[in-house]
């Protein structure tokens, strides 16, 4: 979920710095304009958090080790002594380095963050502060054996012996430059630590508890199963997520983490599990250096220090210490299986081809440009048409025009020419929708204004003076001349679940979750986030739009991350399966929503259990005939499982006990075994 999914989450602004590398020097001037909302928004750095009164905090702050003199690497996480520390899973292998100073401010048991309140897991605090209830009957789970609570096992370090820093073959000038630039970075970090971080960039908020990273896990066979796996589930369920390999040196947003794919493979009623990093060019270079060196688009690129980090990266590139020309993305958000390729995506780069091995493990093949056809980034939510098999996608740019392009691929992977869509300014374009004949493109109020960094703010801003709108373009259009734009005031949908045409009224119907405040995922604000499942009607005859909440006020809940039956994508659907994003940003269950009547049926994961995006796996002719698959983490027992739920009656069919903790993540897909056999 994205990105909740907080990527929730992967919106990103990585386009900011590929154009500042030596291979693409900046050529565009910046105009000093600013647009702010009238609501209370904090772009300045402010950090508040609290720990149990019994917490003892010990920190050691040292300067970053020079990348010119790599030594044995360690993934040193926060050296905080808690009742059970959030980062206990990643033990230190050497003395702490690059730690952010922690500051005890009160004896409360919660961390206050801009996305309402992020609670410590129960095991980290004397008493639990989070509860969840369902307004409808909670489905009765199948019987399970009682598990005795024990101290959670420590996870091994993500940095294995094979991932130690490599000796760099640098000449004298490069070594001197590396040393000098390291000193600059040390000064920058020292300056940054004098200022509190916003909660949207504070790693102690963004990657606390089960948002924290885990190490890779090789394929583990014959997992314990409670209940029975339905026979029709034969293949592999894969889910993407953000999983930073290295401890953040400064600011970090959950969306900034390195991509990791989690896979559960089903064969004859048995299941295996594996998780692996997607070996991006970015990750590969940082592994060789033994430390993070690429800028983090959301967590670090704020204000003057963000500009300084861009210039620092640019300088390292000039001396050949790093190379951003082969991609700088994290591939942590979406997954799609198309033309026999499993692709891991984030909108800051080309996709990465990931292969599933016969035993259920994962390996990265490499950056994938569709055999030389794709030379721009691709958003993490391409749409696969279930009827003709075409894959539709967008690519957006925050530096230069065209700010937005549309293209598609035929079932055999042949790309269409780009259709340049004229926009006045670069816009956050995380998702879009398709119908039988059209592509529906949102142009909303969250925009990129790089000049905000010069004035000390975030480059991702809410523009209150802009009117949100949707563009309707024919799928086979060769240009955007016939594109129809229809205003939809004050509408920001981070995700669109489906869209379809209703010819009798000449309307295009769009189903999405309208989020307010629109930029709260990126910028700290006082208001609590609301995500309202909405029906938006775009009238092609009148050029007007209407919007209504699908769920009644009495049953209103935050719904984010989910899907409709993928065999019905782009056609009228009755049901949507969406994450119950409460208490935000956690997911306590999922809802089966009747889009026509507004009826809501809830499935709750259980006390102290939270998950992410529910994946609907179709199995039959009826629209809701199928199963819901979801990773679920028990914050009391500190164990993870994969739950399989009957989508028609919301009964738990099976629970697969996993050998490794699965952090809360983003989006996934299912690949049937018959398709796996044809993998490229």
Secondary structure, DSSP 8 states (H G I E B T S, - for coil): -------------THHHHTTSTTS-------------SS-EE-S--------TT-EE---------GGG----------EE-TT-TTTTS--SSS--S--------S-SEEE-SSSEEE--GGGSSS-------SS---------------------SS-GGGS-------HHHHHHHHHHHHHHHHHHHHHTTS---TTT-HHHHT-GGGS----EEEE-S--EEE---TT--EEEEEEEE--SS--SS---GGGS-EEEEEEEEETTEEEEEEEE---HHHHHHHHHTS--S--TTTT-BHHHHHHHHHHHHHHHHTTSS--TT------SEEEEETTEEEEE-TTS-EEEEEE-TTS-EEEEEEE-TTTT--S---S--EE-TTT--EEEEEE-SSSS--EEEEEE-TT--B---EEE--SS-B-----EE-SSEEEEEE-SEEE-THHHHTTSBSEEE-TTS--EEEEEETT-SSSTT-EEEE-TT--EEEEEEEEEETTTTEEEEEEEEEESTTTTTSEESS--EEEEEEEEEETTT--EEEEESS-GGG---EEEEE--GGGTTS--SEEEEEE--STTS--EEEEEETTT--EEEEE--TTEEE---EEEE-SSSTT-EEEEEEEEETTTTEEEEEEEETTT--EEEEEE-SS-------EEEEEHHHHTT--
